[in-house]
Amino acid sequence: MPNKAYTVLSGSFRRPDNSLVDQGGVVELPDDVAERFRHQLEVVVVEYGPAPSVGAEPGRKAAKVSPDA
């Protein structure tokens, strides 16, 4: 199972590359580690928006093509 992302509420954690993650930072951890430190972590919830329509640029409507063109 892939790691989940957690926001650090208190203390600090180290990433696999040994970089430090302080309070307010986001770290990815396996479930068993997160369970041990559950009082120091909060799960990051990812919300997915509506999928963009195919071929349309963001903020623009798709152009209509005349059958005579």
HUVEN-V307796 format. One record per pair of residues at least 6 apart in sequence whose ideal C-beta (glycine too) atoms are under 8 Angstrom apart, sorted by the first residue. I is the first residue (numbers start at 1). GAP is how many residues later the second one is. Records with the same first field share a line. If there is no record, write none. Layout:
BEGIN
I: GAP / GAP
END
This chain:
BEGIN
1: 29 / 30
3: 25 / 26 / 27
4: 24 / 25 / 27 / 30 / 39 / 40
5: 21 / 22 / 23 / 38 / 39 / 41
6: 20 / 21 / 22 / 23 / 28 / 35 / 36 / 37 / 38
7: 17 / 18 / 19 / 34 / 35 / 36 / 37
8: 13 / 14 / 15 / 16 / 17 / 18 / 19 / 32 / 33
9: 14 / 30 / 31 / 32 / 33
10: 13 / 29 / 30
11: 12 / 26 / 29
12: 8 / 9 / 10 / 11
13: 7 / 8 / 12 / 14 / 16 / 24
14: 6 / 7
15: 6 / 12 / 13
21: 6
26: 18
29: 8 / 12
34: 7 / 9
52: 6
53: 9
55: 7
56: 6
END
